[in-house]
Amino acid sequence: MQTQTVVQQYGANLPDLIGMLALENSEHPTIKALVDIGRDHLQMCLPMPKHPELPVSTLDPVEVGGFTLAQHPPMAAMELLRGSVNIPALPEILLQLFNVVNSNRCSFGNVARVVRMDPALTATVLKVANSAAVGMQTPVSDLKQAVGLVGMDELSAMAMGSAYLSQFKMHPDAGVDLPLFWKHSFCVGVLAKNLARGLGLPNCERYFVAGLLHDVGRLALYANLPGFVDMVQSYCQQTGHSLQVVEKDACGFDHAAFGATLLHSWNLPLGIVEMVHRHHQPELAQKEYAEILYMADVLTTLIGHGPSTLAIVPELNPVPWDSAGVTPPLLYSLMEDITPSLERSFKVLGGLSNYWN
């Protein structure tokens, strides 16, 4: 059974969307709900891959910028980290902010105290709080008030953008649409947190942080391997294989494993590291955390916010959704206000394009 479908911008084709995403699980209530969500949000068609039966190991080697797919010697993620790859250290301000957001001490006041330690981030928060996107009639000069106006999720995204994304120097040929990538990461974080809250799980903010970071390995690989993105996406289009399958064939590991290794080296909580590591394979996770991130990633792609113009939608397998206790009413309630909520957040974050370049 083909388990991947390639999303391409050829125009809407909703019957294909329903048939290909649901497959043999089309009568399952949760799968029906997911198809409805895709029908309502996704303005793309989903043609079947040209060669769905082709195993990735038969791909012809292609060299781009000195990197050869299917011939590159496999290398462990830690070896890559210890080598000449340009991987920045996690800024202290970002680690402190994540620790506060991810704890029971999370409040506007505590977050403001951390933000105040970084003059550049303080200036950014005040600038956004006084922007048209927020819509205050009187100037805001109090940082605690500014944090409340901007929003905790948006603030975390700003900090991530200013203190982390700017440190990955993308080669002009990297082929990465950073605004698109960043919107995807933010959306996964929001949906992961909302899913966790809807399921009554504790410490829901950690799911937002995990969502924000879930594709950090992909960004790190793409920053250091110019031409890799276009090459991988080309093979995905030809074969229908997922990005992570082709990455693993090329490197010996995929972006999820590399990202988890990177986050572990930054001393992030093991729960977040585990979620990132298994967000494409929740069945292999030691805890249930990865299911939340996996589901948020799928939902984000279904509503049209994939990480790139080539988005891979997994077959809608009911097992993770059933295991987590996700029901159609929960899905519909999550999706009810998600579009205006995301539009507001994207508007707030839209003025921060300097972090993406």
N, C-alpha and C positions, 0 to 999 in steps of 0.2 A: 504493500500500500504506500503510495506516495505521501510523504509526511511534510512536504514543504510546498508552498505556493509562492510564486514570484509576483510581487506587486509592482506594476509598472504604470506610468501615467499615460495611458492610451484612451482614457475616457471611462465613463461609468458602464458597468456591465453587471447589474445586480443579480440576475439569475446565476451567472457563473460564480459570483461571490458566495451565494448561498450554497450552491452545490459543492464547491471545492473546499470551503472551510469546514463544513459540517461532516462531509464524507459519510461513513457508516454510522456516525453518532448523531445524525440529524434529528432524531426523535427525542433525544435527551433534553429535558427542560432547560438545563443551564446552557447547553450548546445552542438551543433555539434562541435563548436570550442573547447570547454572544453574537449570533448571526444577525439578529435584529439591530444590535448596537452597530455592527459593521455596516449594515444597510443604511442606517440613519446618518452615519458620519463619514464613511469612506467613499470618496468620489474618485475611485480608481477601479480599473478592471483587473482581473486576476487570470491571465492566460496560463494554461498548463505549461510547464517547462518543456523545452524541446526534447530532452533526453532524460526523463526522470529515472530510468533504470541504470544509467551510467554510474558506476562506482567512481568515487573521486580519485582513487589510485591510478586510474587509466588516463587521467588528464595529461595532455602533452605539456612538457615543460616550457615555460615562457619566462624570458628574462626581462626584467624592468629595472633599470637603475642598478644593475649589479646583483639584484635579488632574483633567484630562480625558483619558481614554484615547482614543487614536486621533486626538486633535486637539491634543495637547500638542506644541509645536514641538520637533523633535529637538534635542538639545544634546549636545555632546561631553562625554565623561567628565571631561576636564581642565577644561572650562569649569564643570562642576558643582562640581568640587573647589575651583576658584578663587572660586566665588560665595559665597552666603550660607549654604550648607549647613554644618551643624555636624559637622565631621569632626575628631576628636581626633588629636593627634600620638601617635605610638607611644612609650610610656614607655621610657626608657632601660634600665630593669631588664629589660623584656621583650626588647628587642633584644639585650642582652648574653646573656640566657639562651638565646635562639634561636641565637646565634652559637656558644655552647659546645655545645649539644645537637647542632648541625648540623656539628660539626667532629670531627677525630680526637682532640681533647682532652677528649671527653666522658667524664666519670667522676663518681662520687658526690662526690668531694672537690672537683672543679672546679665542679660545679653548686652545691654547698653554699657555696662562696666567693662565688658570684654572689648566691645567695639571701640570704646574710647581709647584703648591702648594703641590703636592704629589710626594715625591722623588721616591717611588717605581713605580708609574705609569710613571713618567718621564723616569726612567731607562728602563722600558718595551718598551715604544714607541721608544726610541732611539735604543734599541736592535733590534726591528723588522724592523725599517727603515734601519738598516745596515745589514739585513739578506739577504740570497740568494733569499727569496721570493719576495723582492722588487727589487733586482738586480742593486743597485747603484754601480758604478765603484770606486767612491771615498768615504771615510768615511763621515758620516753625524753627525755633532755635534750641529747644530742649531735646537732647538725644534720646531720652527714654520715650518721649512722646513721638519722636520721629520713628523709632523702632516699631512702636505700636501702629503707626500709620502705614508704614511700608509693609509690615507683615513678617512673621518669623520665617516662613518658607522663602519669601523673596529675599530676605536679608541673608539667609544661608546661601542662596544662589549667588547673590552679589559677592559675598565673601569668597565663595568658591571661584567665581569668575575672576575677581581681582587678584586673589592670592595664589591661585593654582593654575587656571587655564592660561593666564598670561605667561606662565613660565614654560609652557610647552611651545617652543618655537616651530611652527609649522612650515615646512618647505613649500614653496609655491606649487610644486608638483604633487603635494601630498594628496590632493583630491578630496579634502574634507570640507564639508559645509559646516563651519563651527556654529553659526546661529541655529541651524537645523538640529545639529547634534545636541546643543545645549537645551533647546526646547524639549527634545525627547527626554533627556536626563531629568529635567525639572518635572515634566509630566509624569514620568515613571515614579518619581519621588512622591508627588502629590497623591497619585492613585494608590501607591503602596501604603501610605499613611492612612488614607481614607478606608481602604480595604481592612487594614488592621483594626482601625477604630470600629468599623461596622461589624467585625467579628468579635469584638470585645477583648482584644489582646492588650496586654499592658505595654507601656513605654512605646507608644506609637511613633514618636519622633524618630526613633532609630531607623524605622522603615523609610522615612523620608530621606534621611542621610544616606542610607544604602542605595536608594533609587538615584539620588544625585550622583553617586559614585559608581554605579553599576557597570558603566562602560569605560571606566578610566583606563583599563588595559588596552582597549581598542585605540583610544586617543594616544596613549604612549607608544604603541606599535606604529601607528600611522605617522606620528611625529618623527620617528627615527627610520622609517623605511619608505622613502618617497616612491610613489608609483604603486605601492602595495594595495591601496584602496581600489584603484581602477582595475588592477589585475584580479583581485579577489572578486569584485562585483561582476566582472566579465564572466568568470567561471561559474558564479552563482546563476547568472542568467542562462548560461548554456546548459547547466546540469540540474538546476533546481535544488542543489545542496545549500545548506545554510552557511552563513558567513563563518560560524565557528568551526564547521567541519573543514572548510577549505583552509582556514587559518591553521588548524591543527595539522593538516597534511603538509602545509608549507613550513611551519615552525617547530612542530613537535608539541605544541600547546596552543590553546585558543586564548582569545582576549579575556575571557572570564578567569582562567587560571592565572594569567599574567597580572590581571588587575588585582586578584586576591593576594598574590605574592607581593605586589607593590604596596597594598594597604597594610599587610602584615608588617612590612618593613617600616611603615609609618606608625606602627603601634596602635592602630585602630582596634576597637573591640572585636573579639573573635566572632561574635554573632554577626556583625556587619561583614567581616571577611568571608564568613561561610555563605552568607546570602549572595554576595557578589560572585563567589566561586561557582555556585550551583544555580545561578539564575536562569540558565538554559536547561539544566538537568536537576530539577528539584527532587526527583526520586532518589538521587544519590546523596542528598544532604543528610547530615546526622540529626538535624532538627527540622521542624516544620517551617522555619523562617523563610527558606528559599522559595517555598510555594507562593508566598505573598509577592515577592519580587518578580517571580516568573509570571504570575497572573497580571500584575501591573504592567509588565513589559508587553504582554500580549494585548491587553486592553488599549495601551497607548498606541500601538501600531494599528489596531482596529479603528481608532478614531482619527487616524490620519496624521499622527505625529511620530512616524518612524525615525530612526537615527540617520537615515540618508534617503536619497531619492529611490534607492532600491531597498525596499523593506521586505523582510522575510516573515511571513505569518505562519507560525507552526500549525499543524493540524490541531483542531480543537478537541483534544482528548479530555473527557470528563473526569478522569481520575484525580488530577491535582485539585480541581475545583470541588469535587465531592469530598476529598480528604480534608480540605480546609473548612468545609461547611458553607461554601458560597452557594447561595440560592438565587433564582431569578429576581425575586423582589429586592434583594440586596443589590444586585447588579443594576437594576433599573433605577433604584434610589441614588446610587453612586453617580450614574450618568446624567441624572436629571438636570443638575446645575453645573456640570463639569465644563461645558463649553464657555459660558460667560465667566466662570471663575478663572479659567485658564487665559481667556482673552484679557482679563484685567491684569493678571500676573505678567503676561507677555508684554502688555503695554508698559507696565512699570519697569520691566527688565529691558525693554526695547532700546532705551537710551544708553545702554551700557555696551554698545557694539564695539567699543575700543578694547574690551576684554577678549573679543573673539578674533582679533586681527593680530 
